[in-house]
């Protein structure tokens, strides 16, 4: 399986939305590519931040990113640009 850092299957992998065969193929691609591993880690961090924000909203808190979270998101987005 050939993947690039913008492939939506990476997000599906992180969110556990792939079937067993697809998941195994993505895992094999990740073993071969440090670039893809970095992108998956960025997706995981973003998903965690969004999950935390959603939980805060459900609890009645306003959504606000800390300076570190904002910087991390900007850096992650910038690193995924060609």
Secondary structure, 3 states (H helix, E strand, C coil): CCCCCCCHHHHHHHCCCCCHHHHHHHHHHHHHCHHHHHHHHHHHHHHHHHHHHHHHHHCCCCCCCCHHHHHHHHHHHHHCCC
